[in-house]
């Protein structure tokens, strides 16, 4: 390259390098520097071009990038952790911001004997060294050596190359910022482990690898047992020290290729790819439990021991996504905690499927209640002796927007012994009382009978709830409300149920024992429960005309009710012959299709007893 004005190739190099250090990703920084050094070497016919960076240990510099002309021996491996003592004058000059342009080593001052010996040992005859400055601090330098001759660099060349070297500094600055941003985005600041974002990314990568290779992997969710009391007792600094110690132990006890991350607080996640069996996973789980359980000396004064609960989700090559796997491992961890400290639990996919289906069903029922999709139907109960209407049983129907009118047996089982059963009970009770009040205003003196669930009957506040519902209808006597109790429901907590029934009877509400004969049919019910009516289950009544055994059961229940001073209601009377047989047995009340099919509650005032059902 001639020493005159800047040539077109040099200007092109300047433009290309400036653009590269601004536009190219920082992952390409090293390759860009190597390429630039090679371009400078070719343009200026130098023998060696290189970059040194100051190490994080004061007083040392290391050769990080090097280009050598053909036939020139590389020096990069010999020039690591070079002491300031070997290049003290050079370092002082560069810290002062000055470029070092030596046409010959003879130009070195008398105080630079160490540099002269150091450079001579590499065969250098002349060189140009430019400081690499970032944020006003010397971070390293770039050098250009001549071995086969001497060279004096022009001021213009030095100026242009200084701009190029400043591009190196900008690249290093961008890379440092990227690293800091990556740490903030992907690294837990306390333990330096991957955080939730990086864990999710790595889990996604491992899932793809497992699907390609047909292998298994597991996700483990760890939560330290009783960490909060330790943190509260000894302070957050001690708690943080404990978390760092746990993180280090988890990393040490796992296999190469496994990942340990921290979600925050005292929650950690492990990703275990390439598992051969459930037994291998359980072995790794035991190692994790054992690692955490080791006593830890904190702040040189506190020795603490704790345990952890682990939930695992073992994954075949399926369609699960990282977020779902973490959630499922979290659920398994809570199951482990419920079993006691220091346990592990495996996520059950089939159980989760059933639970998810149940949650969906419960939500649909809640929406039906809140969205006014339910309808109240009633079925009349008549006095068999007079044919008069005595009361009507309240029945609920779901007017589904897509499936039409749904009977209770298709969906009521979803909410048995769930909080939603009480929501439904409140709705039915209010609707039943409202319609009963409307019947009375229309001149129809008929009580309403409402079925109560086992969950409601076990509630200690049951009587207060019934009283509050009645208070909303002051025109309606309490005797207009009848409540029906399943004998199986009464059996679950007989003392509480008997107490609740007694309190409601004090209000004036009567009770019936429903579906008698299908449960235990214990005489204890009749002796201890303050009920006024027994309802014979429809399964016996429906077959009593063709099955002598069922007929005998119906007759026995009627006689038993009379022996205990209770009235008897026969459900499932489908024909006039059923009514005739029931009258002959002395049964007082009946309901069934021969009397009336269930009807909307507002239709009851217009209902008439069919002639076929008359006495």
C-alpha positions as CSV (number, residue, x, y, z in Angstrom):
1,X,0.0,0.0,0.0
2,X,1.5,3.4,-1.0
3,X,2.0,5.9,1.8
4,X,0.1,8.7,0.0
5,X,-3.5,9.6,0.2
6,X,-6.1,7.1,1.4
7,X,-6.9,4.7,-1.4
8,X,-10.2,3.4,-2.4
9,X,-9.7,-0.1,-0.8
10,X,-8.9,1.5,2.5
11,X,-12.1,3.6,2.4
12,X,-14.1,0.6,1.5
13,X,-12.6,-1.3,4.4
14,X,-13.5,1.5,6.7
15,X,-17.1,1.6,5.5
16,X,-17.5,-2.2,5.6
17,X,-16.1,-2.5,9.1
18,X,-18.2,0.4,10.5
19,X,-21.3,-1.2,9.1
20,X,-20.4,-4.7,10.4
21,X,-19.8,-3.6,14.0
22,X,-23.1,-1.8,14.0
23,X,-25.4,-4.1,12.1
24,X,-24.1,-7.7,12.5
25,X,-25.2,-9.6,15.6
26,X,-22.8,-9.8,18.5
27,X,-22.5,-13.5,18.1
28,X,-20.6,-12.8,14.9
29,X,-18.2,-10.3,16.6
30,X,-15.2,-12.6,16.8
31,X,-15.5,-13.7,13.2
32,X,-15.9,-10.0,12.1
33,X,-12.7,-9.0,14.0
34,X,-10.8,-11.9,12.5
35,X,-12.0,-11.0,9.0
36,X,-11.1,-7.3,9.5
37,X,-7.6,-8.2,10.8
38,X,-7.1,-10.3,7.6
39,X,-8.2,-7.4,5.4
40,X,-5.9,-5.0,7.1
41,X,-3.0,-7.5,6.9
42,X,-3.6,-7.9,3.1
43,X,-4.0,-4.1,2.4
44,X,-0.9,-3.1,4.4
45,X,1.2,-6.1,3.8
46,X,1.8,-6.7,7.5
47,X,3.0,-10.0,8.9
48,X,0.8,-10.2,12.0
49,X,-2.4,-8.4,13.1
50,X,-3.9,-9.0,16.5
51,X,-6.1,-7.9,19.4
52,X,-5.3,-8.0,23.1
53,X,-7.8,-7.7,25.9
54,X,-7.1,-6.8,29.4
55,X,-8.1,-9.6,31.7
56,X,-10.4,-9.2,34.7
57,X,-7.2,-9.8,36.9
58,X,-5.3,-6.4,37.0
59,X,-1.9,-6.4,35.4
60,X,-2.4,-8.9,32.7
61,X,-3.4,-8.9,29.0
62,X,-4.2,-11.8,26.7
63,X,-4.1,-12.3,22.9
64,X,-7.7,-13.0,21.8
65,X,-7.6,-12.6,18.0
66,X,-4.7,-13.1,15.6
67,X,-4.1,-13.1,11.8
68,X,-0.7,-14.1,10.4
69,X,0.7,-13.8,6.9
70,X,1.7,-17.1,5.1
71,X,4.9,-18.4,6.6
72,X,4.6,-16.4,9.8
73,X,4.4,-18.4,13.0
74,X,1.3,-17.7,15.2
75,X,2.0,-16.3,18.7
76,X,-1.5,-16.3,20.2
77,X,-1.0,-19.4,22.3
78,X,2.2,-18.0,23.9
79,X,0.7,-14.6,24.5
80,X,-1.8,-15.3,27.3
81,X,-1.8,-13.5,30.6
82,X,1.1,-11.3,29.6
83,X,2.2,-9.3,32.6
84,X,2.3,-5.5,32.6
85,X,5.9,-5.8,33.7
86,X,6.8,-7.1,30.2
87,X,5.1,-4.2,28.4
88,X,5.0,-1.5,31.0
89,X,6.0,1.4,28.8
90,X,3.6,0.3,26.1
91,X,0.7,0.1,28.6
92,X,1.6,3.6,30.0
93,X,1.5,5.1,26.6
94,X,-1.8,3.5,25.7
95,X,-3.4,4.5,29.0
96,X,-2.5,8.0,28.0
97,X,-4.4,7.5,24.8
98,X,-1.4,7.6,22.5
99,X,-0.8,5.3,19.5
100,X,2.6,3.6,19.4
101,X,4.1,3.9,15.8
102,X,7.6,2.3,15.8
103,X,9.4,2.2,12.5
104,X,12.1,0.2,14.3
105,X,12.6,-1.2,17.7
106,X,15.5,1.3,17.9
107,X,12.8,4.0,18.3
108,X,11.9,2.6,21.8
109,X,13.0,4.9,24.6
110,X,15.7,3.9,27.0
111,X,13.1,2.9,29.6
112,X,11.5,0.3,27.4
113,X,14.1,-2.4,27.6
114,X,11.5,-5.0,28.7
115,X,9.4,-4.2,25.6
116,X,12.5,-4.4,23.4
117,X,13.3,-7.9,24.7
118,X,9.7,-9.0,24.5
119,X,9.2,-7.8,20.9
120,X,12.6,-9.0,19.7
121,X,11.8,-12.5,20.9
122,X,8.9,-12.6,18.4
123,X,11.1,-11.4,15.5
124,X,9.3,-8.0,15.3
125,X,11.2,-5.2,13.5
126,X,8.5,-2.5,13.5
127,X,4.9,-2.2,14.7
128,X,1.8,0.0,15.2
129,X,-0.2,-0.4,18.4
130,X,-3.5,1.3,18.9
131,X,-5.4,1.6,22.2
132,X,-8.8,-0.1,22.4
133,X,-10.9,2.2,24.7
134,X,-14.4,1.6,26.0
135,X,-16.2,4.1,28.1
136,X,-13.0,6.1,28.7
137,X,-11.2,3.0,30.0
138,X,-8.4,1.1,28.3
139,X,-9.8,-2.4,27.6
140,X,-7.1,-3.7,25.3
141,X,-5.2,-2.8,22.2
142,X,-4.8,-3.8,18.5
143,X,-1.3,-4.3,17.0
144,X,0.1,-4.7,13.5
145,X,3.6,-6.2,13.2
146,X,6.3,-6.3,10.5
147,X,8.8,-9.1,10.8
148,X,10.3,-9.2,7.3
149,X,11.2,-5.5,7.2
150,X,10.5,-2.0,8.7
151,X,7.6,0.3,8.1
152,X,6.5,3.8,9.2
153,X,2.8,4.3,9.3
154,X,1.4,7.6,8.0
155,X,-0.8,9.8,10.1
156,X,-3.7,9.2,7.7
157,X,-3.3,5.4,8.0
158,X,-3.1,5.6,11.8
159,X,-6.2,7.8,11.9
160,X,-8.2,5.4,9.7
161,X,-7.0,2.3,11.6
162,X,-7.9,4.0,14.9
163,X,-11.4,4.4,13.6
164,X,-11.4,0.7,12.7
165,X,-10.1,-0.3,16.2
166,X,-12.7,2.0,17.8
167,X,-15.2,-0.3,15.9
168,X,-13.7,-3.2,17.8
169,X,-14.5,-1.4,21.1
170,X,-18.0,-0.7,20.0
171,X,-18.5,-4.4,19.2
172,X,-17.2,-5.4,22.6
173,X,-19.5,-2.8,24.2
174,X,-22.5,-4.2,22.3
175,X,-21.6,-7.8,23.2
176,X,-21.3,-6.8,26.9
177,X,-24.7,-5.1,26.8
178,X,-26.2,-8.2,25.1
179,X,-24.7,-10.4,27.8
180,X,-26.1,-8.2,30.5
181,X,-29.5,-8.2,28.9
182,X,-29.4,-11.9,28.5
183,X,-28.5,-12.3,32.2
184,X,-31.5,-10.1,33.1
185,X,-33.8,-12.0,30.7
186,X,-32.6,-15.5,31.3
187,X,-30.6,-15.8,34.5
188,X,-31.7,-15.8,38.1
189,X,-29.7,-12.9,39.7
190,X,-29.2,-14.7,43.0
191,X,-28.1,-18.2,42.0
192,X,-27.0,-17.6,38.4
193,X,-29.2,-20.5,37.3
194,X,-31.6,-20.3,34.3
195,X,-34.8,-18.5,35.1
196,X,-38.3,-19.3,34.0
197,X,-37.8,-17.9,30.5
198,X,-34.7,-19.8,29.8
199,X,-36.1,-23.0,31.4
200,X,-39.1,-22.8,29.1
201,X,-36.8,-22.4,26.1
202,X,-34.6,-25.3,27.1
203,X,-37.5,-27.5,27.9
204,X,-38.9,-26.8,24.5
205,X,-35.6,-27.8,22.9
206,X,-35.4,-31.0,24.9
207,X,-39.0,-31.9,24.0
208,X,-38.2,-31.6,20.3
209,X,-35.1,-33.7,20.8
210,X,-37.0,-36.4,22.7
211,X,-39.6,-36.5,19.9
212,X,-37.0,-36.9,17.2
213,X,-35.1,-39.6,19.2
214,X,-38.0,-41.3,20.7
215,X,-36.6,-40.9,24.2
216,X,-38.1,-39.8,27.5
217,X,-37.5,-36.8,29.6
218,X,-38.8,-35.6,33.0
219,X,-39.5,-32.2,34.5
220,X,-39.1,-31.9,38.2
221,X,-40.6,-29.1,40.3
222,X,-38.9,-28.6,43.7
223,X,-40.2,-26.6,46.6
224,X,-38.2,-26.4,49.8
225,X,-40.1,-27.5,52.9
226,X,-40.4,-25.0,55.8
227,X,-38.1,-22.5,54.1
228,X,-40.1,-19.5,55.2
229,X,-39.6,-20.0,59.0
230,X,-35.8,-20.2,58.4
231,X,-35.9,-17.1,56.3
232,X,-38.0,-15.2,58.9
233,X,-35.9,-16.4,61.8
234,X,-32.5,-15.8,60.5
235,X,-33.1,-13.0,57.9
236,X,-33.1,-12.7,54.2
237,X,-29.4,-12.7,53.8
238,X,-29.1,-16.1,55.5
239,X,-32.1,-17.3,53.4
240,X,-30.4,-16.2,50.2
241,X,-27.2,-18.0,51.3
242,X,-29.2,-21.2,51.8
243,X,-30.8,-20.9,48.4
244,X,-27.4,-20.5,46.8
245,X,-26.1,-23.6,48.6
246,X,-29.1,-25.6,47.5
247,X,-28.6,-24.5,43.9
248,X,-25.0,-25.6,44.0
249,X,-25.9,-29.0,45.4
250,X,-28.6,-29.6,42.8
251,X,-26.2,-28.8,40.1
252,X,-23.5,-31.2,41.5
253,X,-25.8,-34.2,42.0
254,X,-27.2,-34.3,38.4
255,X,-25.9,-35.7,35.2
256,X,-24.1,-33.8,32.4
257,X,-26.8,-32.4,30.1
258,X,-29.4,-32.0,32.9
259,X,-30.6,-28.5,33.6
260,X,-31.3,-26.9,37.0
261,X,-33.2,-23.6,37.2
262,X,-34.8,-21.3,39.7
263,X,-38.3,-19.9,39.3
264,X,-38.1,-17.6,42.3
265,X,-38.4,-17.9,46.0
266,X,-37.6,-21.4,47.1
267,X,-38.8,-23.1,43.9
268,X,-36.5,-24.9,41.6
269,X,-37.0,-26.9,38.3
270,X,-34.9,-29.7,36.9
271,X,-35.0,-30.9,33.3
272,X,-33.8,-34.5,33.0
273,X,-33.5,-35.6,29.3
274,X,-32.6,-39.1,27.9
275,X,-34.2,-41.2,30.7
276,X,-34.3,-44.9,30.1
277,X,-36.9,-45.8,32.7
278,X,-39.0,-44.7,35.6
279,X,-36.5,-46.4,37.9
280,X,-33.8,-44.1,36.7
281,X,-36.0,-41.1,37.3
282,X,-36.7,-42.3,40.9
283,X,-33.0,-42.8,41.5
284,X,-32.3,-39.2,40.4
285,X,-35.2,-38.0,42.5
286,X,-33.6,-39.7,45.6
287,X,-30.3,-38.0,44.8
288,X,-32.1,-34.7,44.7
289,X,-33.9,-35.3,48.0
290,X,-30.6,-36.4,49.7
291,X,-28.7,-33.4,48.3
292,X,-31.1,-30.9,49.7
293,X,-31.4,-32.7,53.1
294,X,-27.7,-32.3,53.9
295,X,-27.2,-29.9,56.9
296,X,-25.9,-26.5,55.8
297,X,-23.7,-24.1,57.8
298,X,-24.8,-20.5,57.1
299,X,-23.1,-17.3,58.0
300,X,-20.6,-19.5,59.9
301,X,-23.0,-19.6,62.8
302,X,-26.3,-21.3,61.8
303,X,-26.5,-24.9,60.9
304,X,-29.9,-25.7,59.2
305,X,-31.4,-28.8,57.8
306,X,-34.4,-28.8,55.6
307,X,-36.1,-31.0,53.0
308,X,-37.8,-30.5,49.7
309,X,-40.9,-31.8,48.0
310,X,-40.6,-32.8,44.3
311,X,-43.2,-33.3,41.7
312,X,-42.2,-35.1,38.5
313,X,-43.8,-35.2,35.1
314,X,-42.3,-38.0,32.9
315,X,-42.9,-37.3,29.3
316,X,-43.0,-39.7,26.4
317,X,-42.7,-38.1,22.9
318,X,-46.2,-36.5,23.0
319,X,-47.7,-33.2,22.2
320,X,-47.2,-31.6,25.7
321,X,-45.9,-28.0,25.7
322,X,-43.4,-26.6,28.3
323,X,-45.9,-24.5,30.2
324,X,-48.3,-27.5,30.6
325,X,-45.4,-29.7,31.8
326,X,-44.3,-27.2,34.4
327,X,-47.9,-26.8,35.6
328,X,-48.3,-30.6,35.8
329,X,-45.0,-31.0,37.7
330,X,-46.2,-28.2,40.0
331,X,-49.4,-30.1,40.7
332,X,-47.4,-33.3,41.4
333,X,-45.2,-31.3,43.8
334,X,-48.3,-30.2,45.8
335,X,-49.4,-33.8,46.0
336,X,-45.9,-34.7,47.4
337,X,-46.3,-32.0,50.0
338,X,-49.6,-33.3,51.1
339,X,-48.0,-36.7,51.8
340,X,-45.4,-35.1,54.1
341,X,-42.0,-33.4,53.8
342,X,-39.2,-34.8,51.8
343,X,-41.4,-36.8,49.3
344,X,-41.6,-37.0,45.6
345,X,-44.7,-37.7,43.5
346,X,-45.3,-38.5,39.8
347,X,-48.0,-36.7,37.8
348,X,-50.9,-39.0,36.8
349,X,-52.0,-38.1,33.3
350,X,-55.2,-40.0,33.5
351,X,-56.1,-38.5,36.8
352,X,-55.4,-35.0,35.4
353,X,-57.7,-35.8,32.5
354,X,-60.5,-36.8,34.8
355,X,-59.9,-33.8,37.0
356,X,-59.9,-31.5,34.0
357,X,-63.1,-33.0,32.7
358,X,-64.7,-32.5,36.2
359,X,-63.5,-28.9,36.4
360,X,-65.0,-28.3,33.0
361,X,-68.3,-29.8,34.0
362,X,-68.5,-27.8,37.2
363,X,-67.8,-24.7,35.3
364,X,-70.6,-25.5,32.9
365,X,-73.1,-26.1,35.7
366,X,-72.0,-22.8,37.3
367,X,-72.6,-21.0,34.0
368,X,-76.0,-22.7,33.7
369,X,-77.0,-21.4,37.2
370,X,-75.7,-17.9,36.7
371,X,-76.9,-17.8,33.1
372,X,-80.5,-18.6,33.9
373,X,-80.5,-21.8,31.9
374,X,-82.2,-23.9,34.7
375,X,-86.0,-24.5,34.7
376,X,-88.2,-25.5,37.7
377,X,-90.6,-28.4,37.0
378,X,-93.0,-30.0,39.5
379,X,-94.8,-33.3,39.8
380,X,-98.1,-33.4,41.7
381,X,-98.6,-35.7,44.7
382,X,-102.2,-36.6,45.5
383,X,-104.2,-38.0,48.4
384,X,-105.2,-41.5,47.3
385,X,-108.4,-41.4,49.3
386,X,-109.8,-38.1,47.9
387,X,-107.7,-37.5,44.7
388,X,-106.9,-34.0,46.0
389,X,-103.5,-32.4,45.4
390,X,-101.5,-32.3,48.6
391,X,-98.2,-31.0,47.4
392,X,-95.8,-31.0,44.4
393,X,-92.3,-32.2,44.2
394,X,-89.8,-29.6,42.8
395,X,-87.7,-31.0,40.0
396,X,-84.9,-29.1,38.1
397,X,-84.2,-29.2,34.4
398,X,-81.3,-27.7,32.4
399,X,-82.4,-25.9,29.3
400,X,-79.1,-26.4,27.5
401,X,-78.6,-24.0,24.6
402,X,-77.3,-26.8,22.3
403,X,-78.6,-30.0,23.8
404,X,-82.1,-29.0,24.7
405,X,-83.9,-30.0,28.0
406,X,-81.6,-32.2,30.1
407,X,-82.9,-34.4,32.9
408,X,-80.9,-34.2,36.3
409,X,-79.6,-37.8,35.9
410,X,-77.4,-36.6,33.0
411,X,-75.6,-33.9,34.9
412,X,-76.5,-33.8,38.6
413,X,-73.8,-36.4,39.4
414,X,-71.1,-34.0,38.3
415,X,-71.7,-31.7,41.3
416,X,-72.6,-34.2,44.1
417,X,-70.7,-33.2,47.2
418,X,-69.2,-30.2,45.5
419,X,-69.8,-26.5,46.4
420,X,-71.9,-26.2,43.3
421,X,-74.6,-28.5,44.7
422,X,-75.3,-25.8,47.4
423,X,-75.6,-23.2,44.7
424,X,-78.1,-25.4,42.9
425,X,-79.9,-26.0,46.1
426,X,-80.2,-22.3,46.8
427,X,-81.6,-21.8,43.3
428,X,-84.2,-24.6,43.6
429,X,-85.3,-23.5,47.1
430,X,-85.8,-19.9,46.0
431,X,-87.7,-20.9,42.8
432,X,-89.8,-23.4,44.6
433,X,-90.9,-20.9,47.3
434,X,-91.5,-18.2,44.7
435,X,-93.8,-20.5,42.7
436,X,-95.5,-21.9,45.8
437,X,-96.4,-18.3,46.8
438,X,-97.7,-17.7,43.3
439,X,-99.9,-20.8,43.5
440,X,-101.4,-19.6,46.8
441,X,-102.2,-16.2,45.3
442,X,-103.9,-18.1,42.4
443,X,-106.1,-20.0,44.9
444,X,-104.2,-23.3,44.9
445,X,-103.3,-24.4,48.4
446,X,-100.5,-26.8,47.6
447,X,-97.2,-27.2,49.5
448,X,-93.9,-27.7,47.6
449,X,-91.4,-30.4,48.3
450,X,-87.7,-29.8,47.7
451,X,-84.9,-32.4,47.7
452,X,-81.8,-31.7,49.9
453,X,-78.3,-32.9,49.1
454,X,-76.1,-34.7,51.6
455,X,-73.7,-31.7,51.6
456,X,-76.5,-29.3,52.4
457,X,-77.8,-31.5,55.2
458,X,-74.4,-31.8,56.9
459,X,-74.0,-28.0,57.0
460,X,-74.3,-26.7,60.6
461,X,-76.0,-23.6,59.2
462,X,-78.6,-25.5,57.3
463,X,-81.6,-24.4,59.5
464,X,-80.6,-20.8,59.3
465,X,-80.4,-21.0,55.5
466,X,-83.9,-22.4,55.3
467,X,-85.2,-19.8,57.7
468,X,-83.6,-17.0,55.7
469,X,-85.2,-18.4,52.5
470,X,-88.7,-18.5,54.1
471,X,-88.2,-14.9,55.4
472,X,-88.1,-13.7,51.8
473,X,-91.7,-14.9,51.4
474,X,-93.6,-13.6,54.4
475,X,-97.0,-14.5,52.9
476,X,-96.0,-18.2,52.7
477,X,-96.5,-20.3,55.9
478,X,-93.5,-22.5,56.8
479,X,-95.8,-25.5,56.6
480,X,-96.0,-25.0,52.8
481,X,-92.4,-26.2,52.5
482,X,-91.5,-29.8,52.7
483,X,-87.9,-31.1,52.5
484,X,-86.9,-34.5,51.2
485,X,-83.9,-36.4,52.6
486,X,-82.2,-39.4,51.0
487,X,-81.6,-42.1,53.5
488,X,-78.0,-42.5,52.2
489,X,-77.4,-38.8,52.9
490,X,-78.7,-39.1,56.5
491,X,-76.4,-42.0,57.2
492,X,-73.2,-40.0,56.5
493,X,-73.7,-37.8,59.6
494,X,-76.8,-38.9,61.4
495,X,-76.3,-36.7,64.5
496,X,-75.9,-33.5,62.5
497,X,-78.7,-34.3,60.1
498,X,-81.1,-35.1,62.9
499,X,-80.2,-31.9,64.6
500,X,-80.7,-29.8,61.4
501,X,-84.1,-31.5,60.8
502,X,-85.2,-30.8,64.3
503,X,-84.4,-27.1,64.0
504,X,-86.3,-26.9,60.8
505,X,-89.3,-28.6,62.2
506,X,-89.3,-25.9,64.9
507,X,-89.8,-23.4,62.1
508,X,-92.8,-25.4,60.9
509,X,-91.1,-27.2,57.9
510,X,-91.8,-31.0,57.5
511,X,-89.5,-33.7,56.2
512,X,-89.8,-36.8,54.1
513,X,-87.3,-39.7,53.9
514,X,-86.8,-40.2,50.1
515,X,-86.2,-43.5,48.2
516,X,-86.7,-45.6,51.3
517,X,-85.7,-49.2,50.7
518,X,-82.8,-48.5,48.4
519,X,-80.2,-47.8,51.1
520,X,-79.8,-49.5,54.5
521,X,-83.4,-49.0,55.5
522,X,-82.4,-48.9,59.1
523,X,-85.1,-48.6,61.7
524,X,-82.7,-46.2,63.3
525,X,-83.8,-43.6,60.8
526,X,-87.5,-44.0,61.7
527,X,-86.7,-43.8,65.4
528,X,-84.2,-41.0,65.4
529,X,-85.0,-38.7,62.5
530,X,-88.0,-36.4,63.1
531,X,-89.6,-37.0,59.7
532,X,-93.3,-37.1,58.9
533,X,-93.4,-39.0,55.6
534,X,-91.7,-42.0,54.0
535,X,-91.4,-42.2,50.2
536,X,-91.2,-45.7,48.7
537,X,-88.7,-45.8,45.9
538,X,-90.2,-46.0,42.3
539,X,-88.2,-49.2,41.5
540,X,-90.4,-51.2,43.9
541,X,-93.7,-49.6,43.0
542,X,-93.1,-49.9,39.2
543,X,-92.8,-53.7,39.4
544,X,-95.2,-54.4,42.3
545,X,-97.9,-55.7,39.9
546,X,-95.7,-58.3,38.2
547,X,-93.2,-59.2,41.0
548,X,-94.5,-60.6,44.2
549,X,-91.3,-59.7,46.0
550,X,-91.5,-56.0,45.1
551,X,-95.2,-56.1,46.1
552,X,-94.3,-57.5,49.5
553,X,-91.6,-54.8,50.0
554,X,-94.1,-52.0,49.2
555,X,-96.6,-53.5,51.6
556,X,-93.9,-53.9,54.3
557,X,-92.8,-50.3,54.0
558,X,-96.4,-49.1,54.2
559,X,-97.0,-51.1,57.4
560,X,-93.7,-50.0,58.8
561,X,-94.5,-46.3,58.2
562,X,-97.8,-46.7,59.9
563,X,-96.2,-48.5,62.8
564,X,-94.0,-45.5,63.4
565,X,-96.8,-43.0,62.9
566,X,-95.5,-41.8,59.5
567,X,-97.5,-41.2,56.3
568,X,-96.4,-43.0,53.1
569,X,-95.9,-41.7,49.5
570,X,-95.5,-44.2,46.7
571,X,-93.4,-42.9,43.8
572,X,-93.6,-44.3,40.3
573,X,-97.4,-45.0,40.0
574,X,-97.7,-45.5,36.3
575,X,-101.2,-47.0,35.9
576,X,-104.6,-47.0,37.5
577,X,-103.9,-50.5,38.7
578,X,-100.9,-49.2,40.7
579,X,-103.2,-46.7,42.4
580,X,-105.8,-49.4,43.2
581,X,-103.2,-51.7,44.7
582,X,-101.7,-48.9,46.8
583,X,-105.1,-47.9,48.1
584,X,-105.7,-51.5,49.1
585,X,-102.4,-51.5,51.1
586,X,-103.4,-48.3,52.9
587,X,-100.8,-46.1,51.3
588,X,-102.0,-42.5,51.7
589,X,-100.2,-40.6,48.9
590,X,-98.9,-41.3,45.4
591,X,-97.1,-39.6,42.5
592,X,-96.4,-40.9,39.0
593,X,-97.2,-40.6,35.3
594,X,-100.8,-41.9,35.8
595,X,-101.3,-38.8,37.9
596,X,-99.2,-36.3,36.0
597,X,-95.8,-36.1,34.3
598,X,-93.4,-33.4,35.5
599,X,-94.5,-30.0,34.2
600,X,-93.2,-26.4,34.3
601,X,-94.0,-25.0,37.8
602,X,-96.1,-22.2,36.4
603,X,-98.5,-24.8,34.8
604,X,-99.5,-26.4,38.1
605,X,-102.6,-24.1,38.8
606,X,-104.1,-25.3,35.5
607,X,-103.5,-29.0,36.2
608,X,-106.5,-31.4,36.6
609,X,-106.4,-34.9,37.9
610,X,-107.0,-37.3,35.0
611,X,-110.3,-39.4,35.4
612,X,-108.2,-42.6,35.2
613,X,-106.4,-41.6,38.4
614,X,-109.6,-41.1,40.4
615,X,-110.7,-43.4,43.2
